[in-house]
Amino acid sequence: MLKMVFFTLLMTSGVSSWFGLQVGMFIGAFLLSLCGLSEFFFGNLGLIFGVDFVGYILILLSFWIMGLVCLASQKVFDLKNFSSSFLLVSVFLMLSLVLTFSSVDYLTFYIFFESSLIPTMILILGWGYQPERLQAGVYMLFYTLFASLPLLVSLLVLYSKGGTLVMMLVPSTMSLEFLDFVWYFCTMFAFVVKLPMFMVHLWLPKAHVEAPVAGSMVLAGVLLKLGGYGLLRVSGIFMGVGLSFSWLWVSLGVVGGVLVSLICLRQTDIKALIAYSSVAHMGLVLAGISTLSVWGFSGAVVVMVGHGLCSSGLFCLANVVYERLGSRSLYISKGLLNFMPSMGLWWFLLSIGNMAAPPSLNLLGEIQLITAIVSWSGLAIISIGLISFFSVSYSLYMYSLSQHGKYFSSVFSCCSGKVREYLVMMLHWLPLNILILKGAYMVY
């Protein structure tokens, strides 16, 4: 009964007004948290849909981020820039995300996994800032579709071999034949592109830079988590091949994280810097999942949630600056402490959250991931040490260059920040630093 009330409330409040959609998202997240985990295990939502511990956390994150997206996108409503269409696209994106995280069948998971691409494309193409958003949309579309078609074929093969696509009933394979290797890589490729892994990450900075604040927040907050969630779901099917190729994914994750961190240090665009830092964090998630250990899985989930909140907040801050200065360049948007002193506190708090300072969720997750990866191979400690060092470096670089120095001479007056913007920052920062008190994030 509670679930019916929740979905009815969400749909009616979401369609009626802008404020109603925000209220609906937050009430949905609150009701989900009240229900507790006991009501949300496989099968309790019906015979087709249901969630377990990981799906429950990510659905909660999706509602929270989508509520903050509507709160941060007030400019769309103020300018009457197709605000009703924006609401409709947001509701459809929310629906596809909830259905993805609550699917217990691999085929329905694939359908909703791909359907989230359509509203995201509409957000980027419809409300993006520059003409280059067309190129960014094409990049995202072709990277995702190119990687996803082999996944569909591999799922059909899985059905022909096992006779079912229900997640808990699919038999795992331990064989090491050549066809199993091809099958394994076809399945994994779609998720590592969505994550994204280093070498197939070029669509992400383009999509982030050209997307509106809503697109950036949803991409960073939830859509990147689809890749990690998919890896968690399929890693149990290919235990034999997965153990044989752990070295490949761990190497790509940690070495790619170091290289992307170096790329971060030479960025002049605030949104590009935050987008590349997402690739570095997701490299650690990929390495942790590839160890196939409990600590690796648990750390991956915690980092995904922590990164979703922190990165979404940083993109929201970048948008606050962009709305006032009309530029995302670090050279133009420097010296912000001079005319936005109160917002400097949130820049600091979210920047140290991005470098995994205590008591953020990122710290808990990275401790678990580092333990899992170093236990798997002691040699990986070199790359992990470099990732941690460069993570602090580019976070400090972004904070110091944007807040200190002499501000741009053409900027003569500026609003220090509205109550709505401070509320959005607070609602990003509080869960990021309070959820560490709930320390039992083990995924069995």
N, C-alpha and C positions, 0 to 999 in steps of 0.2 A: 504493500500500500504506500509506504514511504517513497518507494522508487517512482510510482505513478505520480504522486504529488510533486516530486522533484522535477520530473521531465515536463509536466504540464506547466508548472511555474516558470521553468526556463523558457519554454517556447512562447507562452503568452506575454511574459514581460519583455522578452527579447524583441518581438515583432512590434510591440506597441510604441516604444520610444527608445531613444539613445540611453537615457538614464535607466530605463527598465532593463536593458540588456546588461548594463554594468551590475545592477542589483541582482539580476538573475544569475549571472556567472558567480558572484561572490556567495550568494545563498546556496547555489549548487555545491560549491566547494565546501561550505560550512556543513551542509547536510551530509555530504559524503564523509566528512571527518567525524560527524556524530555517529554515523552508522557503525563505525568500527570495522575491523578486518573480518570479524566473524561472519558478517552478512555478505562478504564480497569474494568468496572463493568460487572456484569453477562450479558452474551448474546452478548457483543460487539466483542468478538473474534470468534463468530460463534454460531451455534445452539447446539454444543456439549460441547465446552470448553469456559471458561470465568473465570475471577477472580473478587473478590471484594477487599476491602481495605486490609484485612489480607493476602489474597493470593498474592496480588501485592507486599506487603512488603517482604514476604518470598521468592518470585521469585527473587526479586532484591537482597536479601541476598544470594540466591543460586548462582547467576551469579558472585557476588563479591567474595564469598569464593572459588568457583571453579577456578576463575582466579588466586587467591592467591595460591591455591593448586599447580597449574602448575608452578607458579613462585618459590615456595618453594621446589619443587621436582626436582631441576636442576641436582641433583646427579644421578638420573635415566637416564637422557639424557647424562651426561658426561661419565658414565660407559657403555653406550650402552646396558643398562639392559632392553631389550624389550621395548624401549621407544615408538615405534609406537603402541604396544599393550596397553601400559599405556594410551596413548592419546585416543585410541578407547574406553577403559573402562571408562575414565573420561567423554567422550562425552555421552556415554549411561547413565551414572549415572546422568549427568546434565539433559538429556532428561526426564528420569523417574521422577526427582524432579519437573521439570517445569510442566509436565503433572499431577502430583499429586496435586500440588497447584492450578492448573487451572481447575480441574474437577468440574463440577456442578452436577454430578450424583454419588451416593454413590458406585455403582458397579465399575465404571471406577476408582473412587478414590481408592477403595480397590485393584484393579488390579495393578495400578501404585505404590501404597503404598508398596505392596509386591515385586514388580519388582525391587525396589531400593535395596533390599537385595542382589540380585545376583552380580551386579558390586562391591558392598562393600565387599562381600565375596571374590571375585577375587582379589581385592586390598590387602586384609589382607593375603590371602593364597599365592599370587604370589609375593608380594614385601615386606612381613613382615620380621622381623629380626631374630627371634629365632624359633627353631622347635616347641615350644609351641603354635605357631600361628595356628596349626591344631586344638588343643583343644579349643582355643579362637573362631575359626570359627564355630566349632560344637556347642559351648555354644550359640553363637549368633543365629545360624540357628534354634536350637531346642527351645530356649526361644521364638523367634519370631513366629515360625510356630505353636507351642503349643498354643500360645495366639490368633493367627489370624484365625484359623479354626472356633472357636465359633463365631467370628465376621462375617464370611461369612454366616453361618447359620442364624444369627440374621438379616442380611441384606435381606436374602431370605424371612424370616418371615415378615419383614417390607414391602416387596413388595407385599406379599400375603394379608396383612391386608389393606395397603393403596393404592395399585394399581399403585404406582410410586416410583422411587428412586431418583427423582430430588430433590436437597437439599431444594429449596424454597417451594416445594409443598408437602413434606411429612408431614402428620398430626401429631401433638404432642399428646401424651397420658398422661392423668392425673390419670389413674386408679392405684390402689395399690393392685392388686392381686398377688398371689404367682408367676404365670408364668411371669408377668411383671417384678418382681424382678430378676428372672433367666435371662430373656431377656436383662435387663439393665446391669447386671454384665458381661454377655457374650460380650456385645458391648463395655463396658468400658475397659475390661481386656486387649485387644490387644493394646490399646493406653497407658495405664499406664505401660505396659511392655516396650513399645518403648520409653517412656518418659525419663528415667525409674523411677518408684516409688521405695521407700525403700521396701525391702523384695523380689523384683523381679529385682534387679539391678546388680546381680553378673556377668552377661554377659558383662556389660559395661567396668569395669576396665580391665578385661582380653582382650577384643577386643582392647581397647586403648593402652595397654602396648605392645601388640604384633603387632599392625598395623604399617605400615610405616607412615611417616609424612603426606602423602596425606590422608590415611585412618583416622588418628586421627583428622585432620582438618575438614574433611567432616562429620565425626561422631559427633564431638562437635559442628561444625558450623551449620549444616543443618539437619542431620538425626534425632537428638533428637527432633527437632522442629516438625517432623511429628506427634509425639505423642500428643504434645500440640495442634497442628492444628486440629487433629482428635477429640480431646476432645471438642474444641470450636465448631466443626461442629455437633457433635451428642448430645451435652448437651441440645439443644432445643427440642429434640424429647421426652425425658423422664422427663418432668418437675415435675410430681408428685413424681415419685420414686427418681429423682435426689435431690429434696428438702428433702426427707426423709432420704437420705444417705449422705447428705453433711457432717455431723459430722464425718463419717468414713474417707472420703478422706482428709478432713482438718486435722484430727488427725494424719493420716498416713503421710501427707505432712510435718507438722511442727515438730512432734516428730521424724520422720525419718530423717528430716534435722539436728536435734540436734545430733542424734546418728552417722550419717555419718560424721558430722563435727568433732566429737571426733575421728572417724576412721582416718580422714585426718591428725590429729595431731600426729599419730604414724606411718606415711608412710615414708619410706626411698627412694622410687622410685619416681622421679619427675613426670613422666607421670601418675602413679597411684594416686598421690596426686591431680593432676589437674582433673583426671577422677572422683574421689570421690567428689571433690568440685562441679562438674557438677550435681551429684545426689542431693546434698544439695540444689542447686539453683532450680533445677526442682521440688523439694518438695514444695517450695514456689509457683511455677507456678501452680502445681496441686491444692494446697489449695486455691489459688486465683480463679481459674476457677470453683472450686466446690462451691464457695459462690454464683454463678450464679448472680453476680452483674456486673454493667457496669465497675466499677473501678477494679474489679477482672479480668475481661476479658482484659481491656485495659492494666493493669499492667503486665499481663501474656505475652501479645504480645511484650511489650517493653523489658521485661526481656529476652524473647527468642532471640530477635534481639541483645541486648547488650551482653548477654552471648555467643551467637554465634561468635561475633567478638572478645571478650576478651579471651575466652577459646581457640579459634583457634590460636590466637596470642601466647598464652602461650605454646601450643603444638609445635608451630613453633620454639619458643625459646628453648624448651627442645631438639628439634631435632638439632638445631645449636650446642648445647653443646655435644650432643651424637656423632655428626659427627667428633668432635675434640678429645674427650676423650674416645670414645668407651664404655661409661657407662652412665646409667641414675641414678646411686646411688647418693644421696645427700652427702654421706660421701666421695666419690671420687671427685665429681664435686663441691667442696666447694672452697672458695677463688677465685671465678671467676673475681672479681674486679681487681686482681693483673695482669692478663694477657688478660682480655677482658674488659677494663674499659668503653669503649664507649657503649658496649652492656648492661652494668649495668643500664644505664638510661632506656632502654626499659624493662628490668626486673622490675624496680621500677614502671614505668608508667602502665604496664599491671597488676602488682600485686595489685596496689591500685585500678585499675579498677575492679579487681576481688572481692575486698572488698567493692565495691559500693561507692567509694569516688567521690565527685563532680569534674568535671561536666559530669561524664559518664552517659550513658543511664541506666546502672544498678541502679544508684541512683534514677532516676525518676521512673523506674519500681518498685523498692522495696518500695518506698514511697506509690505508688498506691496500691501495694499488701498488705502492712502492714495496710493501712487504711481500705481496704476491709475486711481483715481477723479479725482485732480487732473490726470492726463494727459488724461483724457476731457473735463474741464471745470475750468478754473481757478477758477471761481466757487464750486465745491463746497468749496474750502479753508476757507471761513468756517464752514460747518456742521460740517466734520470737526474744525476747531480747537475748536469748542464741544463736540462729542461727547467729544474727548479730555480737555478741561478738566473737564467734568461727570462723566466716568468716574472721574477722580481724586477729585472732590468727594464723590460718593456712596459710594465705597469707603472714604475716610477718615471720612466721617460714620458709616458702619456700624461701622467699627473703633473709633473714639474713643468713640462713644456706648455701645457694648456693653462695652468694656473699662475705661473710666475712669469716675470719679464715685463717689458713695456708693451702695453696693449696697442692694438692697431689704431693709427691716428685718425682714421675716418669714423671710428666708433665714439660717439660723444654722449649718448644717453642710452640707458638700458634698464628694463625691468629686472630686478634681482631674482624674481621667481614668484609664481602664483601658488596659492594654497593647494590647488589641484596637483601641481607638479611635485610639491613636497610630499603630498599624500602618496603619490605613485612611488616616489623614492623610498618612503618608509615601508610601503607594502612589499617592495622588493627586498629591502634589507632585513626586516624583522624575521621572516621565515628562514632566510639564509643563515641567520645567527642563532635563532631560537631552536630550530629543529635538531641541532647537535645534541640537545638535552635528551632527545629520544635516540639513544645510542644503539638499539638493537636492530641494525639494518642488515642482518644476515639473510642471504637468499639461499634457501635450501632446495 
